[in-house]
Amino acid sequence: MNARANPVRAALSALVLAAFLAAFSLAGRAADFDYGLAPRAVADGVWVLTGLTQDFSHQNGGNIVNTGFIVGDSGVVVIDSGPSRRYGEQLAAAIARVTPLPVVLVINTHHHPDHFLGNQAFAPATLAALALTRRGIETEGDTFNSNMYRLTGDWMRDTEVAAPTRTLAAGALEAGGRTLELIALDGHTGADLAVFDPHTGTLFAGDLVFHARTPTTPHADIARWQASLDALGALPFKVLVPGHGPVAHDGAPIAQTRAWLAWLDRSLREGAAAGLDMTEMLALPLPAVFARLALAQTEYARSVSHLYPAAERANLEGH
């Protein structure tokens, strides 16, 4: 009996050891706090760092966002600084590997934490955003920062809110020897800034556009968001950088984001009209075309919690 049990015991021991080594390896990588940032050129002088299509976690350190930078003749413009001080510092180091030119402008496209909590890595005078985004970072930044500590742990160590010091407005902007077009929109939040580089036809759409990843809606106004997508779709872009998800060379991510929002809005209104409670709304199945998007079920549940009470009120008021 012992002879037969020994091979089983040995096999179990081997499995336990393998699991321990795998966990140790993962913990070791996390302990390095290395985001592994690898800028990729998507156009002449335009570089993108693509985040994971995941939710915030202790494993990914919040690296779920797309950031980028544009290298001009005399300086660099950064588009969003990432979710933590560590990310911002590693982004700055990645830029330095590409060019010796200084960072002259850091644009925060909106006030969600994965887009501005890397600001500490850059000179305060370079930090810029729309006026409403600046106010959002100033008033909500500490709460966002605390929540990111809870979600991602020690990746956030020493991260503090560094609010933009410069106010941006829609129109042409000269920075670093490059002429950019700033497009002030809203809908994902109260202020969403898109950045268009006419030289290469590259559009940084921020979180107005998601690609292969379900949109987030904590501050969403769906009707205004749809209008902003119409405005973006009318631009002569050749390269589209969404806030989350892979870079594209056509308008498919805009269409995908628009379709999800239209379905979500219709579902909320129909559910409210039918008298469904929130639990019943959450139990509804997702259409197959959307179920394949990353985090579809998770973000649908969040959207119901964010938006359904307003849909119920609108139904009661006859809107």
NORCOR-V488694 format. One record per residue. N is the residue number from 1. PHI is phi in whole degrees, -180 to 180 (none if undefined). OMEGA is omega in degrees with one decimal (none if undefined). Layout:
# NORCOR-V488694
N:PHI:OMEGA + N:PHI:OMEGA
This chain:
# NORCOR-V488694
1:none:178.2 + 2:-64:-179.6 + 3:-65:178.4 + 4:-74:-176.3 + 5:-74:-175.8 + 6:-59:177.9 + 7:-61:178.8 + 8:-65:179.6 + 9:-61:179.5 + 10:-65:-179.9 + 11:-65:178.5 + 12:-64:178.2 + 13:-62:179.4 + 14:-64:178.7 + 15:-65:178.6 + 16:-62:179.7 + 17:-64:-179.5 + 18:-63:179.1 + 19:-64:178.7 + 20:-63:-179.3 + 21:-65:178.4 + 22:-65:178.7 + 23:-65:178.9 + 24:-64:179.2 + 25:-64:178.5 + 26:-63:179.1 + 27:-63:178.8 + 28:-64:178.7 + 29:-65:179.3 + 30:-64:-178.6 + 31:-63:177.7 + 32:-73:-178.0 + 33:51:180.0 + 34:-103:179.6 + 35:-76:-179.5 + 36:62:-175.9 + 37:-67:-177.7 + 38:-133:-179.9 + 39:-61:178.4 + 40:-123:178.6 + 41:-73:179.0 + 42:-112:177.3 + 43:-165:-177.9 + 44:-63:179.7 + 45:76:-177.9 + 46:-116:-175.1 + 47:-126:-178.7 + 48:-130:172.7 + 49:-116:-171.5 + 50:-93:179.2 + 51:-84:179.4 + 52:-78:176.0 + 53:-89:-178.3 + 54:-130:171.4 + 55:-94:176.3 + 56:-59:178.9 + 57:-157:175.4 + 58:-69:179.8 + 59:-81:-175.4 + 60:-97:176.3 + 61:65:-179.2 + 62:88:-178.2 + 63:-80:-179.2 + 64:-119:-171.3 + 65:-112:171.8 + 66:-91:171.8 + 67:-120:-179.4 + 68:-165:174.9 + 69:-153:-178.0 + 70:-121:-177.9 + 71:-97:176.3 + 72:-97:-179.5 + 73:-72:-173.7 + 74:-127:-178.7 + 75:-174:-174.0 + 76:-120:173.2 + 77:-108:179.7 + 78:-99:176.2 + 79:-108:-177.9 + 80:69:-170.3 + 81:-111:175.1 + 82:93:-167.1 + 83:-92:-174.9 + 84:-161:175.2 + 85:-61:179.9 + 86:-58:179.8 + 87:-61:179.8 + 88:-59:179.7 + 89:-66:178.7 + 90:-72:173.8 + 91:-66:178.0 + 92:-60:178.7 + 93:-67:178.6 + 94:-66:177.0 + 95:-62:-179.1 + 96:-64:176.6 + 97:-74:-178.8 + 98:-90:-174.9 + 99:-150:175.6 + 100:-84:-177.7 + 101:-68:-177.4 + 102:-78:171.3 + 103:-78:-177.1 + 104:-107:-178.9 + 105:-155:174.4 + 106:-122:-177.4 + 107:-98:170.1 + 108:-95:-174.2 + 109:-70:175.1 + 110:-165:-167.2 + 111:-98:175.0 + 112:-79:-163.9 + 113:-63:-178.3 + 114:-71:-178.2 + 115:-107:-177.2 + 116:-137:-174.2 + 117:-76:171.3 + 118:-91:-175.3 + 119:-58:-177.5 + 120:-55:-175.5 + 121:-75:-174.5 + 122:-122:-178.2 + 123:-60:-178.2 + 124:-53:-177.5 + 125:-68:-179.4 + 126:-89:-172.1 + 127:-81:-172.8 + 128:-146:179.0 + 129:-166:170.8 + 130:-61:-175.9 + 131:-59:-179.0 + 132:-68:175.6 + 133:-67:176.9 + 134:-57:-179.7 + 135:-65:178.3 + 136:-63:178.4 + 137:-66:-178.9 + 138:-67:-175.2 + 139:-91:-176.0 + 140:-111:-173.0 + 141:-58:-178.4 + 142:-65:177.7 + 143:-66:176.4 + 144:-59:-177.3 + 145:-63:178.3 + 146:-61:-179.5 + 147:-67:178.2 + 148:-67:173.1 + 149:-59:-180.0 + 150:-65:-174.2 + 151:-81:-172.9 + 152:-124:173.0 + 153:68:-170.2 + 154:-70:170.6 + 155:-58:-175.9 + 156:-90:-174.0 + 157:-52:178.9 + 158:70:177.1 + 159:-78:174.8 + 160:-133:-178.7 + 161:-75:172.5 + 162:-117:-175.3 + 163:-75:176.6 + 164:-59:179.6 + 165:-106:-175.7 + 166:-122:179.6 + 167:-98:178.1 + 168:-101:176.6 + 169:-140:179.9 + 170:-62:177.2 + 171:128:-179.0 + 172:-72:179.2 + 173:-137:174.7 + 174:-97:179.8 + 175:-153:177.0 + 176:63:-178.1 + 177:80:179.9 + 178:-129:176.0 + 179:-99:-179.3 + 180:-116:175.5 + 181:-112:177.5 + 182:-95:-176.2 + 183:-120:-176.6 + 184:-89:-177.4 + 185:-133:175.7 + 186:-162:178.9 + 187:124:172.3 + 188:-72:169.5 + 189:-133:177.2 + 190:-73:178.8 + 191:-151:-179.6 + 192:-126:-177.1 + 193:-106:172.1 + 194:-103:-177.7 + 195:-122:-178.6 + 196:-115:177.3 + 197:-103:-177.2 + 198:-62:-178.2 + 199:-59:-177.8 + 200:-114:-175.7 + 201:73:-179.7 + 202:-93:178.8 + 203:-115:169.5 + 204:-92:-171.7 + 205:-91:-175.4 + 206:59:-175.6 + 207:-85:168.1 + 208:-68:-178.7 + 209:-127:171.6 + 210:-115:-178.8 + 211:-135:-179.4 + 212:60:179.3 + 213:-146:-174.9 + 214:-69:179.6 + 215:-62:174.1 + 216:-98:-170.9 + 217:-136:-175.0 + 218:-64:179.4 + 219:-125:-168.4 + 220:-82:163.9 + 221:-121:-168.5 + 222:-63:-179.3 + 223:-62:179.6 + 224:-70:177.0 + 225:-62:179.4 + 226:-62:177.5 + 227:-64:177.5 + 228:-66:176.5 + 229:-64:175.7 + 230:-61:179.8 + 231:-64:178.6 + 232:-66:-179.0 + 233:-64:-179.5 + 234:-83:-178.7 + 235:-77:-179.0 + 236:-85:-176.8 + 237:-80:174.5 + 238:-113:178.2 + 239:-128:-179.4 + 240:-117:177.5 + 241:-105:177.9 + 242:-76:175.5 + 243:-68:179.7 + 244:-144:178.7 + 245:104:-173.1 + 246:-68:174.9 + 247:-65:-179.2 + 248:-129:178.0 + 249:-121:176.3 + 250:-152:-176.6 + 251:-90:-177.2 + 252:-57:179.0 + 253:-63:177.1 + 254:-64:179.2 + 255:-62:-180.0 + 256:-65:178.1 + 257:-63:179.2 + 258:-60:-177.9 + 259:-64:178.7 + 260:-61:-178.0 + 261:-64:178.9 + 262:-65:178.2 + 263:-65:-179.3 + 264:-61:-179.4 + 265:-61:179.9 + 266:-63:-179.4 + 267:-64:179.5 + 268:-65:-179.3 + 269:-67:179.4 + 270:-67:177.8 + 271:-64:178.6 + 272:-65:179.5 + 273:-65:-179.8 + 274:-84:178.3 + 275:78:179.0 + 276:-70:173.2 + 277:-87:-174.0 + 278:-64:178.4 + 279:-62:178.3 + 280:-67:176.4 + 281:-63:-178.8 + 282:-66:-178.7 + 283:-83:-178.7 + 284:-67:179.1 + 285:-75:175.8 + 286:-83:172.7 + 287:-59:-175.6 + 288:-58:-177.6 + 289:-64:179.3 + 290:-99:-177.8 + 291:-61:-178.6 + 292:-82:177.8 + 293:-69:177.5 + 294:-59:176.3 + 295:60:-176.7 + 296:-59:-177.1 + 297:-66:-180.0 + 298:-64:-177.4 + 299:-72:174.9 + 300:-62:179.6 + 301:-62:178.5 + 302:-65:-179.2 + 303:-64:177.1 + 304:-62:-179.9 + 305:-66:-179.2 + 306:-74:-163.4 + 307:-111:-173.4 + 308:-67:177.9 + 309:-56:178.2 + 310:-68:177.3 + 311:-63:177.6 + 312:-65:178.5 + 313:-64:179.4 + 314:-63:179.2 + 315:-66:179.2 + 316:-64:-178.8 + 317:-86:177.0 + 318:78:179.6 + 319:-83:none
